[in-house]
Amino acid sequence: MTYEELMQKAVEASKNSYSPYSKFAVGACVLTEDDSVYTGCNFENSSFGMTICAERNAIGSAIADGKRKIKAVAIYSPNQDNCTPCGACRQVIHEFCENDNDVDIILKNGEGLKIYTLAQLLPESWNL
Ligand code: THU
């Protein structure tokens, strides 16, 4: 699947966002090592701390399907160009990759795409 197609799936997923409190919709699409794709959207809760980001929702589906290695994540918000993953999601993506240099984070940049490696977005990542 191309990065444009991954982004299109993230766009579609953002339409299912449950974000009545922030009104900030996000969709994500994860590409795993075996070229499977998993989508997710953010879903909020009136107890604000329980909100789940789109990226972690998509990663949860991949994990539940037995996948453990992420190759790329596309992220989209209709509210913000270049919507980057929050710090928590960067660390969760890191958990499921072997090398942060090999994971692409794909953002919508105007009509095109902007691509970072996870290493660029999460330097000196935490490891146990
Ligand atoms: N959000 C995401 O879905 N992903 C991120 O990486 C950052 C933030 C969501 C959480 C919340 O529902 C809304 O965006 C505003 O913070």
Residues whose N, C-alpha, C, O or C-beta is under 5 A from the ligand:
A	BS01	THU	S19 S22 F24 V26 N42 E44 T51 I52 C53 A54 E55 T84 P85 C86 C89
